[in-house]
Amino acid sequence: MSYRIKDYNQNQNWLFPPSIQELIPQDHPVRIVNSVIEQIDIKPLLDTYSKEGHPSYHPKMMLKVMVYAYMDNIYSSRKIEKALLENINFMWLSGRQTVDHNTIARFRSNKLKLVFKDIFKQVVLLLAAEGLVNLKRVYTDGTKIESVAGRYTFVWVNAIKTNKEKMTKQLEEMWDYAQSIADEEDRDPEPPNFKKLDPEKVEKAADKINKILKKNSKDNKKKAKARYIKKNFPANLKKYEQQEEILKKRSSYSKTDEDATFMRMKDDHMQNGQLKPGYNAQISTENQVIVNYTLHQDTNDIHTLEPHLENHKELYGEYPDELTTDAGYGSEENYELLSEKKITGYVKYNTFDGEQGKSKKKANKKPFARDTLHYNEEGDFYVCPMGQRMEKSGEKRSRTKSGYQQISSCYTAKNCNGCPLRNQCFKGKYNRTVERNHNLERYKQRVRKLLTSDIGEKRRKQRTADVEPTFAQLKHNRNFKRFTLRGLEKVEIEFGLHALAHNLKKLSA
């Protein structure tokens, strides 16, 4: 009995070998990558190459390979090298050229560093020309992405401050002790100011303390402590100065990625809320296409909005007409920024959802919170729960992290003694005082009107269907939950490649 089976011969020869291109379907995403990259101007990228020495791989080929790799969820330079040897799509893009992983890594980290934003812009403009995206209306949100840095390599600004305070206390104690046992000629009538420590001052003071103790003291523990101060304190201060220079305005950084800040991640696989080194990624989308992205070391979204908008202007020459965000961006500073830039901002403030009865948080248990008190705008006074007028008693000025000045008016009750509602109203020794930021309240009033309008409700609904699914695509479908590169410049390129790959994936869908 014979089986009806087709012939199988691994060593069969081709009379006319087929072209690789013939083996790739016409609607395959790799063709989209090839077509789009062919349309953009890569002269800025070409200018990064030397005109002398050994010929380099063509930057257009390298760019095609890199972008398609990210579309195919391949992020490692070694895996890209392997794909160039084994994957027919990569073979076609590269023209059968094989590139080693070191060359791939250098191209991504060094060659794309100064030109990738321009490449990204050109692709977005191509999508805009096809009507797939509108640059005038954007939806903005942020997410924390973990760094490749070690999770337990932290340096905290508060720890440095605490250690310096301990050093100051020990120096003062040792100086006072040394002066108490010193001979007349060794005494210093004006002791050093240890509140402002520097290595030179500490070393000089330590030398003097050691000299006095060696001469006059028999307390071996004190002598050992003085030797420890001389040996360690100047070196530690130099180390703290270096760390503070790296920190600048940040609260923390990682020793293995000095640009990464320790942040609390929402999707914490350990489910223990621990802080991890990472970056705050901000994106603006329209029709689920990423039109703008920025990376930040600040954990708070509030302070990222201005540089994010400036990046949009740098890319496209103007600000968007409309911006929609969640309550994480709602602040007096940002409302003023949007007003100055003439951007219609559908930006929630932190109590908006509660006002609309949509907040998932527990209702405020304080029945007499400031927001529940009546404010008479015409007379500029508050009315307490017992009907007492709370007149303006002064102003409070403060500055945000970015230097923006906020002014709040203070309103104080005249007499809270003996009030039957006092324990429910507030806890304090003196008469109750409440604060009101009039400028912020005016902005909130305008924003409330915008958000509750028909178009405002539409924009709020669209935001949850536009920018949030984009992050879901990046993090879950593309398994992008952790950077593979270190340093702000490099992670910007890495995130940009993910953003560009996402956009081309949308185009090919």
C-alpha positions in Angstrom: 0.0 0.0 0.0 1.5 3.4 -1.0 0.9 6.7 0.9 -0.1 9.8 -1.0 2.6 12.2 0.3 4.4 15.0 -1.5 8.1 14.6 -2.2 10.4 15.9 0.5 14.0 16.8 -0.3 16.0 19.1 1.8 18.9 19.2 -0.7 16.7 20.2 -3.7 18.4 22.9 -5.8 16.8 26.0 -7.2 17.3 26.8 -10.9 16.3 30.4 -10.2 16.5 31.3 -6.5 13.5 33.3 -5.3 13.9 36.9 -4.1 13.4 37.4 -0.4 10.9 40.1 -1.1 8.7 37.6 -2.9 8.3 35.6 0.3 7.0 38.5 2.3 3.2 39.2 2.1 2.3 42.6 0.7 0.3 43.6 3.8 3.1 42.6 6.3 4.0 45.3 8.9 7.6 45.1 7.8 6.6 46.7 4.5 5.0 49.6 6.4 8.3 50.2 8.3 10.3 50.1 5.0 7.9 52.5 3.3 7.7 55.1 6.1 11.5 55.2 6.7 12.1 55.6 3.0 10.0 58.7 3.0 11.7 60.6 5.8 14.8 62.8 5.6 17.8 61.1 7.3 20.4 63.8 6.6 20.7 64.7 10.3 21.4 61.1 11.0 23.9 60.9 8.1 25.7 63.9 9.5 26.6 61.9 12.7 28.9 59.6 10.6 32.5 60.3 9.7 33.6 60.8 6.1 36.8 59.0 6.8 37.8 55.5 7.8 36.1 52.1 7.2 32.6 52.4 5.6 29.7 52.1 8.0 26.5 50.2 7.6 23.9 52.4 6.0 22.0 54.4 8.7 18.7 54.0 6.8 19.1 50.2 7.0 20.1 50.3 10.7 17.1 52.5 11.5 14.6 50.2 9.6 16.0 47.2 11.5 15.9 49.0 14.9 12.3 50.2 14.4 11.0 46.9 13.1 12.7 45.1 16.0 10.8 47.2 18.5 7.6 46.5 16.5 8.3 42.8 16.9 9.0 43.1 20.7 12.7 42.5 20.2 14.7 44.9 22.3 18.0 43.2 23.0 20.9 44.0 20.6 22.0 40.4 20.8 18.5 39.2 19.9 18.4 41.7 17.0 21.7 40.3 15.8 20.2 36.8 15.9 17.1 37.9 14.0 19.3 39.3 11.2 20.7 35.8 10.7 17.4 33.9 11.1 14.4 36.1 10.4 13.4 36.6 6.8 11.9 40.0 7.5 15.1 41.3 9.0 17.1 39.8 6.2 15.0 41.7 3.7 15.3 45.0 5.6 19.1 44.6 6.0 19.7 43.4 2.4 21.2 40.2 3.9 23.8 42.2 5.8 24.7 40.8 9.3 25.4 43.3 12.0 27.0 42.4 15.3 25.3 43.4 18.6 27.9 45.9 19.6 27.3 47.9 16.4 23.6 47.7 17.0 24.0 49.0 20.6 26.2 51.9 19.5 23.8 52.9 16.8 20.9 53.0 19.3 22.8 54.8 22.1 25.1 57.1 20.2 23.9 57.7 16.6 20.2 58.3 17.5 20.9 60.4 20.5 20.7 63.8 18.9 18.5 63.1 15.9 15.7 60.7 17.0 13.2 63.4 18.0 13.4 64.7 14.4 12.8 61.3 13.0 9.9 60.8 15.3 8.5 64.2 14.3 8.7 63.4 10.6 6.8 60.1 11.1 4.0 61.8 13.1 3.7 64.5 10.4 3.4 61.8 7.8 0.5 60.2 9.8 -1.0 63.7 10.2 -0.8 64.2 6.4 -2.8 61.0 6.0 -5.5 62.2 8.4 -4.7 59.7 11.1 -3.8 62.2 13.8 -4.7 65.8 14.8 -1.9 67.8 16.4 -4.3 70.5 17.6 -6.0 68.3 20.2 -4.1 66.1 22.5 -4.7 63.8 25.5 -1.9 63.7 28.0 -1.0 61.3 30.8 2.1 59.9 32.5 3.3 56.6 33.9 6.3 55.4 35.9 8.6 52.9 34.2 11.2 51.1 36.2 14.9 51.6 35.5 17.3 48.7 34.9 19.2 49.9 37.9 19.5 47.9 41.1 16.5 48.3 43.4 18.5 48.6 46.6 21.2 51.0 45.4 19.5 54.1 46.7 20.8 57.4 47.9 18.4 59.6 49.8 18.7 63.4 50.3 17.1 63.0 53.8 19.7 60.4 54.8 22.5 62.8 53.8 20.8 65.6 55.8 20.5 63.3 58.9 24.1 62.1 58.6 25.4 65.7 58.4 23.3 66.6 61.5 24.9 63.7 63.4 28.3 64.8 62.3 27.7 68.3 63.4 26.5 67.1 66.9 29.5 64.9 67.3 31.9 67.6 66.3 30.4 70.1 68.6 30.5 67.7 71.5 34.1 66.7 70.8 35.1 70.4 70.4 33.5 71.4 73.7 35.2 68.5 75.4 38.6 69.3 73.9 38.3 73.0 74.9 37.3 72.1 78.5 40.6 70.1 79.0 42.9 72.3 76.8 45.7 74.4 78.1 45.3 78.2 78.0 47.4 78.5 74.9 45.4 75.8 73.0 42.0 77.2 73.7 40.1 78.9 70.9 37.8 81.8 72.0 35.8 81.6 68.8 34.7 78.0 68.0 34.2 77.0 64.4 30.6 77.1 63.0 29.8 73.4 62.4 26.4 74.2 61.1 27.9 74.6 57.7 30.3 71.7 57.2 33.0 71.4 54.6 35.9 68.9 54.4 38.7 71.5 55.0 37.0 73.0 58.1 36.3 69.5 59.6 39.8 68.3 58.9 41.3 71.4 60.6 39.0 71.1 63.6 39.8 67.3 63.9 43.5 68.0 63.9 43.1 70.5 66.7 40.9 68.1 68.7 43.3 65.2 68.3 46.2 67.4 69.3 44.5 68.6 72.6 43.3 65.1 73.5 46.7 63.5 72.8 48.3 66.1 75.1 45.7 66.4 77.9 43.3 63.4 77.9 43.6 59.9 79.3 40.1 58.9 77.9 40.9 56.3 75.3 37.3 56.2 74.0 37.4 60.0 73.3 40.7 59.6 71.6 39.4 56.8 69.4 36.3 58.9 68.5 38.6 61.9 67.6 40.7 59.6 65.4 37.6 58.3 63.7 36.3 61.8 63.0 39.7 62.8 61.5 39.8 59.6 59.3 36.2 59.5 58.1 34.4 62.8 58.4 36.3 64.8 55.7 36.0 61.8 53.2 32.3 61.4 54.0 31.6 65.1 53.4 33.3 64.9 50.0 31.1 61.9 49.2 28.0 63.8 50.3 28.9 66.8 48.2 29.2 64.6 45.2 25.9 62.9 45.9 24.2 66.3 46.4 25.5 67.4 43.0 23.9 64.4 41.4 20.7 64.8 43.4 20.2 68.6 42.7 16.5 69.0 43.4 15.6 65.3 43.6 14.9 63.4 46.7 16.8 60.2 45.7 18.8 58.5 43.0 20.2 55.1 42.2 24.0 54.4 42.4 23.8 52.1 39.3 21.7 54.6 37.3 22.3 58.1 38.7 19.6 59.7 36.5 16.9 57.3 37.9 14.7 58.5 40.8 13.1 56.2 43.3 9.3 56.2 42.6 6.3 54.3 43.7 5.1 52.0 40.8 1.4 51.2 40.3 2.0 47.8 38.7 4.3 46.5 41.4 4.8 42.8 40.9 5.8 42.4 44.5 2.6 44.1 45.7 4.3 45.7 48.6 4.3 49.3 47.5 8.1 49.6 47.7 9.9 52.4 45.9 11.9 51.5 42.8 14.3 53.4 40.6 12.6 54.7 37.5 11.5 57.5 35.2 8.2 59.4 34.8 7.2 59.0 31.1 4.8 61.6 29.7 2.9 61.1 26.4 0.4 63.1 24.4 -1.9 61.1 22.1 -4.6 61.6 19.6 -6.5 58.7 18.1 -4.2 56.5 20.2 -1.2 57.7 18.2 1.7 59.1 20.3 2.4 62.7 19.1 4.7 63.8 21.9 6.7 62.1 24.6 9.1 63.3 27.4 11.0 61.6 30.2 11.3 63.1 33.6 13.1 62.5 36.9 10.3 64.2 38.9 7.8 61.8 40.5 4.9 64.4 40.4 3.0 64.9 37.1 2.3 68.6 38.1 5.9 69.7 37.3 6.2 67.8 34.0 3.5 69.7 32.1 5.4 72.8 31.2 8.5 71.0 29.7 6.2 68.5 28.0 4.3 71.3 26.3 7.6 73.0 25.4 8.7 69.8 23.7 5.5 69.8 21.6 6.2 73.3 20.5 9.8 72.4 19.7 8.6 69.5 17.5 5.8 71.2 15.6 6.4 74.9 16.0 3.3 75.7 18.1 1.4 74.5 21.1 -1.8 72.4 20.8 -5.1 74.2 20.9 -6.6 71.7 23.4 -5.2 69.6 26.2 -7.1 67.0 28.3 -5.6 65.4 31.3 -6.5 63.8 34.6 -6.4 65.5 38.1 -2.7 64.8 38.5 -1.9 68.0 36.5 -4.4 70.2 38.2 -2.6 73.1 39.9 -2.7 76.9 40.0 0.7 77.0 38.3 -0.5 74.8 35.4 -3.8 76.6 35.0 -1.9 79.8 34.7 0.5 78.2 32.2 -2.4 77.0 30.0 -4.0 80.5 30.1 -0.7 82.2 29.1 -0.2 79.8 26.2 -3.9 80.2 25.1 -4.5 76.5 25.4 -8.0 75.3 26.2 -7.3 73.0 29.1 -9.7 70.2 30.2 -7.7 69.6 33.3 -9.4 68.3 36.4 -8.5 69.5 39.9 -8.2 67.0 42.8 -11.7 67.5 44.2 -13.6 67.6 40.9 -14.7 63.9 40.8 -15.8 64.2 44.4 -18.0 67.2 43.5 -19.5 65.2 40.7 -20.2 62.2 43.0 -17.8 60.0 41.0 -14.9 59.7 43.4 -14.1 56.2 44.6 -12.5 57.6 47.7 -14.4 57.6 51.0 -16.5 60.6 51.7 -15.0 63.3 53.8 -15.8 62.5 57.4 -15.2 66.1 58.6 -18.7 67.8 58.4 -17.2 71.2 58.8 -14.2 71.1 56.4 -13.3 74.4 54.7 -15.1 73.5 51.5 -18.4 73.1 53.4 -18.2 76.6 54.9 -20.0 79.5 53.2 -17.8 82.1 51.6 -19.2 85.6 51.0 -17.4 86.8 47.9 -18.7 90.4 48.0 -17.8 90.9 51.7 -14.7 88.7 51.5 -15.4 86.6 54.6 -16.3 83.1 55.6 -19.2 82.0 57.9 -18.5 79.4 60.5 -21.0 76.6 61.4 -22.3 78.7 64.2 -22.9 81.7 62.0 -19.8 83.7 63.1 -18.1 85.8 60.5 -14.5 84.9 59.8 -12.7 88.0 58.7 -9.5 88.2 56.7 -6.6 88.2 59.1 -3.6 88.1 56.7 -1.9 86.4 53.8 0.3 83.4 53.4 2.9 83.2 50.7 4.7 80.0 49.5 6.7 78.8 46.5 6.3 75.5 44.6 9.3 73.3 43.7 9.6 75.1 40.4 9.6 78.6 42.1 6.0 79.6 41.4 4.6 81.8 44.1 1.2 81.0 45.6 -0.7 83.5 47.8 -3.5 82.4 50.2 -5.7 84.7 52.3 -6.3 83.7 55.9 -9.7 84.0 57.6 -9.9 83.7 61.4 -12.9 83.4 63.7 -13.2 86.0 66.5 -14.1 83.7 69.4 -14.3 79.9 69.4 -14.2 79.5 73.1 -17.2 77.7 74.5 -18.6 76.8 71.0 -20.6 73.6 71.3 -19.4 72.5 67.8 -15.7 73.2 68.4 -14.6 69.5 68.8 -16.4 68.7 65.5 -15.3 71.9 63.7 -11.5 71.8 64.4 -8.8 70.9 66.8 -6.5 73.6 68.1 -5.7 75.9 70.9 -6.7 79.2 69.3 -9.6 80.4 67.1 -10.1 78.6 63.9 -8.3 79.9 60.7 -9.0 78.8 57.1 -7.1 79.6 54.0 -8.3 80.5 50.5 -6.3 80.8 47.4 -8.4 83.3 45.4 -6.5 82.9 42.2 -6.7 79.1 42.2 -10.5 79.3 43.1 -11.0 81.5 40.0 -9.2 79.1 37.8 -11.2 76.2 39.3 -14.4 77.9 38.6 -13.5 78.4 34.9 -12.2 74.8 34.6 -15.4 73.4 36.3 -17.5 75.2 33.6 -15.3 73.7 30.9 -15.3 70.2 32.3 -19.1 70.1 32.8 -19.9 71.4 29.3 -21.0 69.0 26.6 -17.6 69.1 24.9 -15.9 68.8 28.2 -17.7 65.6 29.0 -16.8 64.3 25.6 -13.1 65.1 26.0 -13.1 63.5 29.5 -14.6 60.3 28.1 -12.3 60.3 25.1 -9.2 60.7 27.3 -9.8 57.4 29.0 -10.3 55.7 25.6 -7.3 57.4 24.0 -4.2 57.8 26.2 -4.8 55.1 28.8 -5.1 52.2 26.3 -1.9 53.5 24.7 0.0 52.9 27.9 -1.7 49.5 28.2 -0.5 48.6 24.7 3.1 49.6 25.6 3.3 48.0 29.0 1.3 44.8 28.6 1.0 43.9 24.9 4.5 45.0 24.1 5.9 43.9 27.6 7.6 47.2 28.1 7.7 47.4 31.9 11.4 48.1 32.5 14.1 50.0 30.6 17.1 48.1 29.3 19.4 51.1 29.0 20.8 53.5 31.7 20.8 57.3 31.9 18.2 59.9 30.9 19.5 60.4 27.4 19.5 56.7 26.6 16.1 55.9 28.1 14.6 58.8 26.1 15.8 57.0 22.9 14.5 53.7 24.1 11.1 55.1 25.0 11.1 57.0 21.6 11.7 53.7 19.8 8.8 52.2 21.6 6.6 55.2 20.8 7.6 55.1 17.1 7.0 51.4 16.9 3.6 51.8 18.5 2.6 54.4 15.9 3.7 52.3 13.0 1.9 49.4 14.5 -1.3 51.5 14.5 -0.7 52.4 10.9 -0.4 48.7 9.9 -3.4 47.6 11.9 
